[in-house]
Amino acid sequence: MRAIGLIIVGMFAGLAWSVEAKQCPADPFLASKTIWNWGEFRTGEVRTGVHPCGRKMTCIGGKISGNVIIKRSCHWD
């Protein structure tokens, strides 16, 4: 009986994860500002974090120098 309870709990946990993952923003670059402020890490620096939606993302710091703007590069892991 206990095993059945654990299976049911596991099914609901999986369901909650899939519902939550669907709420993640489509654009990881825009979603990254929820985790890190602009200018918080240096050009080329790699950071990995977890968005409030529960998905992990990795970003590489960009650069703003005069007229040159290279936005940070981000992707969902």
VMD Tcl script that builds the backbone (N, CA, C; Angstrom):
set m [mol new atoms 231]
animate dup $m
set s [atomselect $m all]
$s set {name element resname resid chain x y z} {
  {N N MET 1 A 0.835 -1.198 0.000}
  {CA C MET 1 A 0.000 0.000 0.000}
  {C C MET 1 A 0.875 1.255 0.000}
  {N N ARG 2 A 1.954 1.199 0.778}
  {CA C ARG 2 A 2.851 2.358 0.837}
  {C C ARG 2 A 3.487 2.648 -0.520}
  {N N ALA 3 A 3.816 1.589 -1.245}
  {CA C ALA 3 A 4.427 1.758 -2.566}
  {C C ALA 3 A 3.477 2.480 -3.515}
  {N N ILE 4 A 2.197 2.169 -3.436}
  {CA C ILE 4 A 1.211 2.836 -4.290}
  {C C ILE 4 A 1.155 4.323 -3.958}
  {N N GLY 5 A 1.212 4.647 -2.667}
  {CA C GLY 5 A 1.218 6.052 -2.254}
  {C C GLY 5 A 2.422 6.793 -2.805}
  {N N LEU 6 A 3.596 6.139 -2.768}
  {CA C LEU 6 A 4.814 6.768 -3.296}
  {C C LEU 6 A 4.717 6.974 -4.809}
  {N N ILE 7 A 4.126 6.028 -5.499}
  {CA C ILE 7 A 3.970 6.163 -6.948}
  {C C ILE 7 A 3.050 7.339 -7.273}
  {N N ILE 8 A 1.962 7.458 -6.529}
  {CA C ILE 8 A 1.021 8.558 -6.766}
  {C C ILE 8 A 1.684 9.898 -6.482}
  {N N VAL 9 A 2.421 9.985 -5.382}
  {CA C VAL 9 A 3.130 11.227 -5.054}
  {C C VAL 9 A 4.137 11.551 -6.150}
  {N N GLY 10 A 4.847 10.556 -6.645}
  {CA C GLY 10 A 5.820 10.770 -7.709}
  {C C GLY 10 A 5.167 11.267 -8.989}
  {N N MET 11 A 3.984 10.740 -9.302}
  {CA C MET 11 A 3.274 11.190 -10.494}
  {C C MET 11 A 2.886 12.659 -10.378}
  {N N PHE 12 A 2.398 13.066 -9.209}
  {CA C PHE 12 A 2.018 14.462 -9.024}
  {C C PHE 12 A 3.235 15.373 -9.037}
  {N N ALA 13 A 4.352 14.921 -8.496}
  {CA C ALA 13 A 5.576 15.728 -8.517}
  {C C ALA 13 A 6.021 15.948 -9.954}
  {N N GLY 14 A 5.955 14.906 -10.783}
  {CA C GLY 14 A 6.312 15.036 -12.184}
  {C C GLY 14 A 5.373 15.961 -12.926}
  {N N LEU 15 A 4.094 15.881 -12.618}
  {CA C LEU 15 A 3.104 16.757 -13.236}
  {C C LEU 15 A 3.375 18.211 -12.874}
  {N N ALA 16 A 3.671 18.476 -11.614}
  {CA C ALA 16 A 3.962 19.840 -11.168}
  {C C ALA 16 A 5.193 20.375 -11.896}
  {N N TRP 17 A 6.223 19.556 -12.079}
  {CA C TRP 17 A 7.438 19.995 -12.765}
  {C C TRP 17 A 7.120 20.365 -14.210}
  {N N SER 18 A 6.317 19.529 -14.909}
  {CA C SER 18 A 6.036 19.813 -16.314}
  {C C SER 18 A 5.176 21.064 -16.463}
  {N N VAL 19 A 4.251 21.297 -15.561}
  {CA C VAL 19 A 3.418 22.502 -15.614}
  {C C VAL 19 A 4.293 23.722 -15.379}
  {N N GLU 20 A 5.193 23.615 -14.416}
  {CA C GLU 20 A 6.040 24.742 -14.099}
  {C C GLU 20 A 7.009 25.058 -15.241}
  {N N ALA 21 A 7.574 24.041 -15.870}
  {CA C ALA 21 A 8.527 24.257 -16.951}
  {C C ALA 21 A 7.867 24.959 -18.136}
  {N N LYS 22 A 6.581 24.715 -18.353}
  {CA C LYS 22 A 5.889 25.356 -19.465}
  {C C LYS 22 A 5.724 26.857 -19.244}
  {N N GLN 23 A 5.853 27.318 -18.023}
  {CA C GLN 23 A 5.688 28.732 -17.738}
  {C C GLN 23 A 6.991 29.514 -17.896}
  {N N CYS 24 A 8.058 28.850 -18.225}
  {CA C CYS 24 A 9.332 29.529 -18.419}
  {C C CYS 24 A 9.259 30.408 -19.667}
  {N N PRO 25 A 9.909 31.580 -19.636}
  {CA C PRO 25 A 9.932 32.438 -20.820}
  {C C PRO 25 A 10.597 31.719 -21.999}
  {N N ALA 26 A 10.138 31.996 -23.188}
  {CA C ALA 26 A 10.706 31.369 -24.388}
  {C C ALA 26 A 12.120 31.878 -24.669}
  {N N ASP 27 A 12.373 33.147 -24.373}
  {CA C ASP 27 A 13.670 33.765 -24.670}
  {C C ASP 27 A 14.573 33.718 -23.444}
  {N N PRO 28 A 15.609 32.868 -23.463}
  {CA C PRO 28 A 16.485 32.767 -22.293}
  {C C PRO 28 A 17.256 34.065 -22.010}
  {N N PHE 29 A 17.544 34.845 -23.046}
  {CA C PHE 29 A 18.236 36.125 -22.828}
  {C C PHE 29 A 17.383 37.045 -21.950}
  {N N LEU 30 A 16.121 37.217 -22.299}
  {CA C LEU 30 A 15.244 38.069 -21.496}
  {C C LEU 30 A 14.988 37.468 -20.117}
  {N N ALA 31 A 14.878 36.143 -20.058}
  {CA C ALA 31 A 14.655 35.474 -18.769}
  {C C ALA 31 A 15.856 35.629 -17.840}
  {N N SER 32 A 17.039 35.802 -18.406}
  {CA C SER 32 A 18.255 35.883 -17.589}
  {C C SER 32 A 18.272 37.106 -16.679}
  {N N LYS 33 A 17.577 38.174 -17.068}
  {CA C LYS 33 A 17.600 39.369 -16.223}
  {C C LYS 33 A 16.813 39.177 -14.935}
  {N N THR 34 A 15.998 38.104 -14.866}
  {CA C THR 34 A 15.329 37.759 -13.616}
  {C C THR 34 A 16.340 37.213 -12.617}
  {N N ILE 35 A 17.377 36.580 -13.120}
  {CA C ILE 35 A 18.399 35.976 -12.252}
  {C C ILE 35 A 19.551 36.945 -11.997}
  {N N TRP 36 A 20.028 37.596 -13.049}
  {CA C TRP 36 A 21.186 38.490 -12.943}
  {C C TRP 36 A 20.860 39.870 -13.494}
  {N N ASN 37 A 21.303 40.904 -12.806}
  {CA C ASN 37 A 21.152 42.276 -13.312}
  {C C ASN 37 A 22.120 42.494 -14.463}
  {N N TRP 38 A 21.797 43.458 -15.312}
  {CA C TRP 38 A 22.708 43.798 -16.401}
  {C C TRP 38 A 24.029 44.278 -15.814}
  {N N GLY 39 A 25.122 43.849 -16.395}
  {CA C GLY 39 A 26.449 44.253 -15.945}
  {C C GLY 39 A 26.933 43.526 -14.702}
  {N N GLU 40 A 26.201 42.522 -14.265}
  {CA C GLU 40 A 26.573 41.821 -13.037}
  {C C GLU 40 A 27.766 40.888 -13.220}
  {N N PHE 41 A 27.990 40.427 -14.458}
  {CA C PHE 41 A 29.194 39.630 -14.674}
  {C C PHE 41 A 29.913 40.084 -15.926}
  {N N ARG 42 A 31.184 39.760 -15.995}
  {CA C ARG 42 A 32.080 40.314 -17.019}
  {C C ARG 42 A 31.934 39.641 -18.382}
  {N N THR 43 A 32.490 40.312 -19.374}
  {CA C THR 43 A 32.515 39.786 -20.733}
  {C C THR 43 A 33.185 38.413 -20.738}
  {N N GLY 44 A 32.510 37.440 -21.325}
  {CA C GLY 44 A 33.073 36.098 -21.430}
  {C C GLY 44 A 32.901 35.227 -20.193}
  {N N GLU 45 A 32.489 35.810 -19.082}
  {CA C GLU 45 A 32.291 35.031 -17.855}
  {C C GLU 45 A 31.045 34.158 -17.998}
  {N N VAL 46 A 31.159 32.905 -17.605}
  {CA C VAL 46 A 30.052 31.960 -17.718}
  {C C VAL 46 A 29.382 31.805 -16.359}
  {N N ARG 47 A 28.058 31.907 -16.357}
  {CA C ARG 47 A 27.280 31.719 -15.126}
  {C C ARG 47 A 26.129 30.771 -15.412}
  {N N THR 48 A 25.839 29.931 -14.445}
  {CA C THR 48 A 24.702 29.025 -14.524}
  {C C THR 48 A 23.816 29.301 -13.329}
  {N N GLY 49 A 22.517 29.369 -13.555}
  {CA C GLY 49 A 21.576 29.627 -12.478}
  {C C GLY 49 A 20.229 28.995 -12.779}
  {N N VAL 50 A 19.339 29.076 -11.812}
  {CA C VAL 50 A 18.004 28.505 -11.964}
  {C C VAL 50 A 16.980 29.637 -11.981}
  {N N HIS 51 A 16.190 29.676 -13.041}
  {CA C HIS 51 A 15.133 30.679 -13.178}
  {C C HIS 51 A 14.008 30.343 -12.193}
  {N N PRO 52 A 13.225 31.317 -11.756}
  {CA C PRO 52 A 12.105 31.034 -10.855}
  {C C PRO 52 A 11.118 29.983 -11.383}
  {N N CYS 53 A 11.097 29.749 -12.699}
  {CA C CYS 53 A 10.203 28.726 -13.248}
  {C C CYS 53 A 10.729 27.319 -12.991}
  {N N GLY 54 A 11.985 27.225 -12.533}
  {CA C GLY 54 A 12.554 25.926 -12.195}
  {C C GLY 54 A 13.558 25.380 -13.192}
  {N N ARG 55 A 13.691 26.009 -14.357}
  {CA C ARG 55 A 14.658 25.539 -15.353}
  {C C ARG 55 A 16.018 26.178 -15.139}
  {N N LYS 56 A 17.043 25.406 -15.465}
  {CA C LYS 56 A 18.417 25.889 -15.343}
  {C C LYS 56 A 18.825 26.555 -16.649}
  {N N MET 57 A 19.617 27.623 -16.546}
  {CA C MET 57 A 20.134 28.303 -17.725}
  {C C MET 57 A 21.604 28.651 -17.528}
  {N N THR 58 A 22.295 28.774 -18.648}
  {CA C THR 58 A 23.696 29.184 -18.637}
  {C C THR 58 A 23.836 30.399 -19.546}
  {N N CYS 59 A 24.594 31.397 -19.066}
  {CA C CYS 59 A 24.826 32.614 -19.847}
  {C C CYS 59 A 26.314 32.936 -19.895}
  {N N ILE 60 A 26.704 33.595 -20.968}
  {CA C ILE 60 A 28.059 34.121 -21.119}
  {C C ILE 60 A 27.927 35.630 -21.189}
  {N N GLY 61 A 28.677 36.320 -20.339}
  {CA C GLY 61 A 28.591 37.775 -20.241}
  {C C GLY 61 A 28.907 38.489 -21.545}
  {N N GLY 62 A 28.178 39.565 -21.790}
  {CA C GLY 62 A 28.366 40.369 -22.997}
  {C C GLY 62 A 29.221 41.597 -22.718}
  {N N LYS 63 A 29.042 42.622 -23.557}
  {CA C LYS 63 A 29.901 43.804 -23.452}
  {C C LYS 63 A 29.166 45.030 -23.978}
  {N N ILE 64 A 29.287 46.111 -23.239}
  {CA C ILE 64 A 28.802 47.408 -23.715}
  {C C ILE 64 A 29.978 48.371 -23.616}
  {N N SER 65 A 30.429 48.850 -24.757}
  {CA C SER 65 A 31.576 49.743 -24.785}
  {C C SER 65 A 31.372 50.745 -25.917}
  {N N GLY 66 A 31.040 51.981 -25.548}
  {CA C GLY 66 A 30.780 52.998 -26.568}
  {C C GLY 66 A 29.587 52.610 -27.423}
  {N N ASN 67 A 29.813 52.492 -28.735}
  {CA C ASN 67 A 28.747 52.107 -29.657}
  {C C ASN 67 A 28.647 50.602 -29.865}
  {N N VAL 68 A 29.525 49.850 -29.206}
  {CA C VAL 68 A 29.544 48.396 -29.378}
  {C C VAL 68 A 28.733 47.748 -28.260}
  {N N ILE 69 A 27.694 47.016 -28.664}
  {CA C ILE 69 A 26.876 46.295 -27.688}
  {C C ILE 69 A 26.822 44.835 -28.109}
  {N N ILE 70 A 27.357 43.995 -27.275}
  {CA C ILE 70 A 27.287 42.549 -27.488}
  {C C ILE 70 A 26.485 42.002 -26.315}
  {N N LYS 71 A 25.239 41.584 -26.571}
  {CA C LYS 71 A 24.409 41.134 -25.465}
  {C C LYS 71 A 24.891 39.785 -24.956}
  {N N ARG 72 A 24.574 39.523 -23.690}
  {CA C ARG 72 A 24.963 38.221 -23.130}
  {C C ARG 72 A 24.275 37.117 -23.911}
  {N N SER 73 A 24.966 36.010 -24.001}
  {CA C SER 73 A 24.459 34.852 -24.724}
  {C C SER 73 A 23.950 33.835 -23.708}
  {N N CYS 74 A 22.694 33.433 -23.823}
  {CA C CYS 74 A 22.083 32.529 -22.846}
  {C C CYS 74 A 21.363 31.377 -23.538}
  {N N HIS 75 A 21.313 30.255 -22.849}
  {CA C HIS 75 A 20.531 29.113 -23.324}
  {C C HIS 75 A 20.006 28.322 -22.140}
  {N N TRP 76 A 18.864 27.668 -22.357}
  {CA C TRP 76 A 18.300 26.792 -21.345}
  {C C TRP 76 A 19.081 25.485 -21.354}
  {N N ASP 77 A 19.379 24.977 -20.178}
  {CA C ASP 77 A 20.094 23.687 -20.070}
  {C C ASP 77 A 19.123 22.543 -19.994}
}
mol reanalyze $m
mol bondsrecalc $m
mol representation Tube
mol addrep $m
